[in-house]
């Protein structure tokens, strides 16, 4: 591949995202300051996109990770829920962090949670029927009065930015009757669950808290007005959308169209549809008219199965059920996130031995946008979990050398690999990647005749002897048991080993 225009080279540059938080970060209000201070280092590491956690005030105040949404207009500015800052800092610090990241050429994605609200200021008496927990379409008790936490008046903000308040008319239901102090799935009289949501529990509209009624025009206008304010205030580069399978599939299609028209630009958006069933993700993309990307949850579960099958998983079929194979342009690949880490409701943490393999598979391939988890990059002190070994080298490899055509060698149940042929725009680019979930082995893979006579070295450091490419472009590459090797030219090897620990 010949590219002569440096601007074309910038266009070709791989997109790489970091999820810049994990669940157990200290409640010190310092994340925004850290993001600002680390902006240059993050860029140097190879990141050009960053997903920041929910920035607005949650019901838990300073303790809130951000998904227990209380006031979306309070970005750490008003004395609500026990103080002014959020867990991550103040509004001013948030805006400074966003600006610092953008100054480094890092696109900022804001986390948006529009499915539910929590921590209401007052209760209301509401007529509500009760639905079965395992079948939200089956009524198990007729309508009776309940006392629901559905009055959001935001007294600490006192109408600044918006005088909109929320009441039961804005919600479809809740999970708590404060009069009888008991839980349940309560659907308010005159309301109904969204018709098209995920089919788990028959209808998975209801998730938690006070469930937003996106069939209510007043509610839809309120979240649209807020989204425009948020764009104008923060000037973010895109969105990460939470819990999309619990909201009418048409909602985010329309909301994103509204936001893009307001911003007058076609920004990036990625949704969290938590399902291992590829068909559900494809259906969602079709119903939303491909207006956003999705996280590749099926691939995450393929990694988990491969890592916990004692070498009996078919590595050759690793991508068979993945979104990145079916819709590569709309897949955000990941290994773990804040929901899958230990102790969380969706805990499915990939075992440490497989992490380098999984990251090589998302960072060094051409398809998809990989997202690196904060806990894998920095570690998770809460659980004594260290950063993934070699992850910084893999990031540098992606940024500088993972270019060119890709040839797959997923032709074995254990020993699989791929090669990238490189391109002239990125000197010393091109690599051979080999991995196994079982015993050590070797595989003959073609780098291309342009590399004939070139010596390749394993930059991961497990294999000591170099491989010399034959006249016909092939090399006999090897890998240690239960690991990954990444073979690069001597120039790339020396650069990586010098620059990256």
N, C-alpha and C positions, 0 to 999 in steps of 0.2 A: 504494500500500500504506500503510495507516494503522496505526501502532503507537503506543500511548499509554503502555504500561508499560515503564519503563526496564529492568526485569529481562528483558523480552522482547527488548529491544535487545541486551543482553549475550548472550542465547541465540543471537541472529541473527549475532553477530560472526563474521567469517570466521576459520577455523582456518588458521594458517600455521606451518610447521615449518622449522627450520634444522638441517641436518646439521653439527654443530659440530666438524668436523675434516677434514683432507685428509691424503693419504698421507705427504707429506714435511714434516710439522711437525717442528720441532727436537726433539731428544731431551733436552729441558731439564727435564722433570718439572713444567712450569708450566701445562699446559692447564686443570687443575681450578681453579687460582688465577685464571686469566684468566676462566674461565666465571663464577666467583663475582663477580669485579670488574665484569664486563660484564653481569650479570643485568639491572640496571635499564636499561641502554642497549639491550639486546636487546628488552626489553618495549616500550620507547619506539619502537623501529624497526618494531614490528608483529608480532613473533614471540610466539606463545603455546604453541608446542610446540618441544622441542629433542631431537634425537637425539644422545646422547653415545656416543663410541666404546667398545669393549669395555674394561671397567674392571679386568679380572683379569689375572694374570700370564701372559704368553706365553712361549714357548720362547726368544724372543730377548731376554728380560728388558727392560732399559731401551730397547733398540732396537725392541721389538715394537710394531707398530700394534695388535695385539690378536687377530688372527685365527689365529695359531699357538697355540692354547689349550694352556696347561700346567696351571695350578691355578685353578679357578674360585672357590675359597674365599680366594684371596690377592688382595685388592684393593689391594695396595701396602702390606702390613703385615709381611711376613716376608722374611727374607734368603734369597731363592731366585733362581736364574738371574742371579747377579751383583750383586744388591743388593735393597734393600727397595722403593723406589718403582717404579712402572711408568713408561712413557714420559710419562704424563700427570700423575703425582704420587703421593701417598700415599692410603691409605684415608681418613684423617681429612680430607684436602683434598677428596676426592671427595664425601664425605657433606656437607661444608660447602657445596660447589658446588651439589649437588642441593637442599639446603635453601634456599639463596639464590635459586635459580631459581624454586622453588615459591613462595617468599614474594612473588615478583613476578607470580604467577599464570601461570607458564610450566610446562606439563606436561612432565615428564622421561621420555624413552624410553631404556631401557637396551638396549644391543646384546647379544644372546644368540647364542652360537656353540656349538651342541651336536652338530654333525656329526662332528667329529674332535678329536683331541688330538695334541700334538707335544711333543718334548723330554723323552721318558721318562727316568727315572732309571736303569733297568737294561734289559738285553735278556733275551729268553726264546727258547728253541728251540721252534719251532712247526712242525707239519706244515701245508703250504700248497700249493695248486695255483696255477698261473699262468694268468691270463686275457688274452685279446687286448686291446690298448689301444683298438682301434676297435670291439670287440664284447665287452662284459664278460660275455656269456652263453656265449662260446666259449672252452673250455679249451684252452690250447696246450701245457701241460705238467702231468703228473700230480703228485700230492702228493709233496713231498720236504721234509726238514727245512730250515728257514731260521732265521736268527737275527734276531728282530724287536724293535724298540724298543717294548715294550708294558707294561713294569713302571713304574707311577707310584706312588711311595711318599711323595712330598712330605716329605722329611726336614727341610727348613727350617721347615715348619709343625708337624711332629711331632704330628699328631692333633688340633690345635686346630680347633674347630667341627665336625669330622667325622673319624672314624678310617677312612673308606672308602679303600682303595687300589685300583688298577686293574691288571688283567693281561689276557692274551690272551683270557680268557673273556669280557671285556667288549667285544671288538672283532670285526669281521667280517673285516678284512684290513688290509694295509698296502702301501706301494710301495717298500720297501727291504729287501734281504737283507744284513744286516751281515756275515754270514759270507763271502759272495762279493763284497761291496762292489758290488752292482749293483741297479739299479732294475727295477721291473716292477709289474704289478697282481696281488698275491698274495691269494687268498681262503683263509682258515684252514679246515682240515679240520673238518667238522661244522657249518660256518657256510654261509650263503648270503647273497647280496645281497638287499636289500629288494625285494619283488616289485613294488611300485608306486612308481616314481620317474620322473624325466624319461627320455624314450626316446632321448635323444642317447647314442651309443655303445651302443645297444639298451637298456642299463640303466645309468643314471648315478648309482647309489648311491655308488660310490667317487669321492671327490674328491681327498683328500690326507691325509697323516699316518696315524695309527691310526684307522680308521673305526669309530665307535661302533656297536655291535650293538643296535639298538633293538627287536630281537626277543627280547633277553635280559631277563627280568623283573628281574634284579638291577641291570642297567644302567638300566632305566627308573625303578626306585625311587630309585636314586642321583641321577639328574638331577632327579627330582621333589622329593626331599628338599632338594637344593641350591637349586632354584627357590624353595621356600618360605622357606629361610634368606635368600636374596637379597632377596626381597620384604620380609621382616621387618626386615632390616638397612638396606636403602637406602630403602625406602618410595617407590619410583619409581611413575610414573603409567601405565606401559605398557612395551611391548617392541618393538624392531626385531629380527626373527628372520632370521638369516643362512642362506643356502644351502638354502632350504626344498625345492628341487627334488631335492636329493640325499638326502633322508630320507623314509622311508615317509610317504605323504600323511596317514595317520591319526595319526601321532605328535604333531604340533603341535596337532591338534584335541583330542586327549586331554590333552596337557600343559597347554594353555591352560585347558581346563575345570577341571583340577586346581588350577591357580594361581588362577583366579577364585574357585573355591569356598573356597580357603584365605584369600584376601584379602577375601572377601565383598563383591566389587564387580566390575563389568563393565568392566574397563579396556581401553584401546585397544591393538591390536597390528597391526603391518605386517610382511609377509614379503618377502624378496628371492627372487623366482623369475625367474632371469635367462633370459628367452626373448623373442624378438620375435614369437612366435606367440600371438596372442590366445586361440585355442582352448585352448592348454595352461594359460593362466592361469585361464580360466573353468572348466576341468575341475578344477583344483586347488581353487578356491573351492567348487565343488560338493562335492568329496570331503571337504573339511574342514568342511562344513556352515556355510560363510560365517562361520567363527569368527575371521577376521582379514581385514585389507585386504592389498593387494599394491601394490608399486611398478609404475607404468605403463611398463614397459620398451618395449612396442611404440611408445608415443608418443615416447620418447627416440630410437628409431631412425627414426621419421618426421621428427623434427627434423633428425637427421643427414643423411638423404637430401635433405630440402628445402634444407639449407645447402650441399650439395656437388653439386648438379645443374645449376649454371650457369643458374638461372632456368627450368629445364625441368620442375620438379616441379609436380604438380597441388596447389596450395595448398588448393583447394576440398575435397580429400579428405584433408586433414591428420589429421583425427580418425577417419577411417573405420574403422581397425583398432585403435583405442585402447581400453584398459580403461576410461578415464574416460567414454567414450561408452556402452560396453556395461554397465558396472556403476559408475556415478558415485559411489555411496555407499561403494564399497570400493576406490577408486583413490587412490593417493598419486602425484601427478604430480611429475616432476623433469626437470631439464635435463641435469645431469651429477652425478657422485658420485666417491668415492674410487677406484672401480674403473675408471671411464671416463676419468680424467684421464691426461695423457701419461705414458708409461712403464709403465703397468700392463697386466696380462694381458688385460683387457677394454677397453683404450683405444679410445674412440670419442668423443673430445672434440668438442663442438659448436664450429664455427668462431666466432671472436669477433664477426664482423659480424651473425650470426644470433642471438646470445645475447639481446639486448634484445627481439627478436621472440618468441623462445621463452618468455622470462620473462613477457612481457605475456600470452601465451596460457595460462600456468598460474596467474598471480597475479590476473588481472582477471576471470576467468570464474567462474561460480558453482559448477561441478561439481568435485569432487575436493578433496583436501587437498594443496596445493603444498608441496614441500620444496626449500628454497634450499640450494645447496651452499656450504660454507665457502669453498672456493677461488674461487667466483664472487663471494662477498660481500666477502672480505678480500684476495683475490688468492693466487697461488701463487709466492712468491719463488724457489723451487727452479727453476722453468721460466721465470721472467721474465714471468709472466702477471698482468695487472692486474685489479682488480675490474671486474665488468660495468658499463659506463656506465649511469647512470640507475636502477640496481637499487633504491637506497634510495627513490627517488621512486615506483617501482612498488609497493614494499611499503607506503608510506604511502597510496598510492591504494587499495590493497586494503583496508587497515584502515579507512579513513574514508569512501571514496566508491564502492567496487565493490559496490553493492547494487541490489536491484530485479530486475524481470523481465529476461530476456536474450533478445535477438533476434539471430539469426545471419544474416550475409550472406556465406556461403561459396559464392558463386555465380560464381566466376571462377577460372581456373587460376593466377593470380598475385596479383590484388588482392582481399583478403578482409578481413572485419571483423565486428564485433558491437557491440551497444549494451546498456548496462544502464540501466534506466529510473529508478533511484533509489527512495528511500523516505523518508517523513517523519521516521523515527527518526534518520536521519543527514543533517543539513543539507548542502545542496549536493551530495548524492550523485547518481550517475548519470554516465555517460560514453559516448563513442563511441570505439571502438578500430579503427584501420585499419592494415594492414600489407601489404607486398609483398616477394616474393623477386626482383623484377625491376625494371622501370621505374617511375618516379613515376606517380601517378594520383590519381583522386578517385572517390568513391562517394557516392551519395545514400542516406542511412540515416535512419530515423525514430526520433527521441528521444522523441516524444510531444507531444501538444498542450499539456500542462502546462508545457512549456519554450518555447512560442511567444514570440518576441521576445527570448529569452535569447541572449546571446553566449557562445560556447564558444571556448576557447583550447587550443592544443596544449601540454600541460605538459611534454612531452619536449623541446620547444624547436626542432624542425626547421622547423615551419610558423609564420610570423610573423603572418599576418593572421587575425583571428578569424572565426568562422562564426556567423551569426545564424540561429536556428531560425525557420522559416516558420510561418504561422498553422496549417497542417495538421500541424505537428510534425516536419517533415523538415529536414535540413541537408545541404549539399554539402561533405563532408569530404575532405581531401586528405592525401597522404603522400609523402615523398621516396622516391627509388629505394632499394631494398634496406634498408628501415627500417620503423619503426613510429611512428605518432602516436597520442597519447591526448588526446582532447578533453574538457575539463571546464568547468564554469561558472566565471565570473570569480572568484567567492568561493573556490572550490576551488583555482583556479590561483594566486591570490595567497597562499593559505595554504601550498600546497606549495612554491612558489618562495621563500617567506620562511623556512620551517622546514627544508627539505631541500636540501642542496647538489646 
